[in-house]
């Protein structure tokens, strides 16, 4: 009997946990706060080319050729 009660309780818990939540829609005149995580934080000084370039310009041309 304990196993049956425990099984029913687990089944109900799983059913409630797996149900979908209602979709949240945009609300007019509501203030929304967002966080933007910026991970491109090398400031252009992590890579130097043989031409004296730093950052993304040197990285872009590291595998290619100059015109």
N, C-alpha and C positions, 0 to 999 in steps of 0.2 A: 504494500500500500504506500510506503514511503517513496518507493521508486516511481510509482504512478503519479503521485503528487508532485514530486520533483521534476518528472518528465513534462507534466502539463505546465508547470511553472516556467520551465526552460523554454518550452514551445511558445508560450505566450510572450515571454520576454523577447525571444527571437523575432516573433511576428511584429511586435511593437517597434523593435529596433530596426527592422528591415523595411518598414513602411516608408513610402516616400513622403517627404515634407511638401507642403504646398509651395508653388513657385512664388518667388517674391518679385513683384513688378515695380517698375520705376514709379515713384510718386512725385507729382508736381509740387513745387514749393517746399520740398523736404531737403534738408542739408545732409549731404553725404560726405563722409570723410574717407579718404583713401591713403594708402601708404605705397610709395614707389621705392623699390629697392634698386639702387643703382650700383651695379657690380663692375662697371668698366672704369676702375679707379686707378689706372696706371699713370695717368697724367702725361702720357707720351714719352716717358723716360725709361722704359723697361727694355728697349731694343734699339741698338744703333747700327746703321748700315755703314758700309765702307765709304759712302759718299757724305757722311756726316749728318744724315737724317736720323731723327728719333721717332719713336712711337709708331703709329699706324702706317705712316708713309713708308717707313723702313720695313715693316712687317709685310705690307702688301707686295713690295718689290723683292722680298727676300727669295721667293721661289721663281721669279720671272726675270725678264731682262728689261733694261731701260730702252726707250725708243732711240 
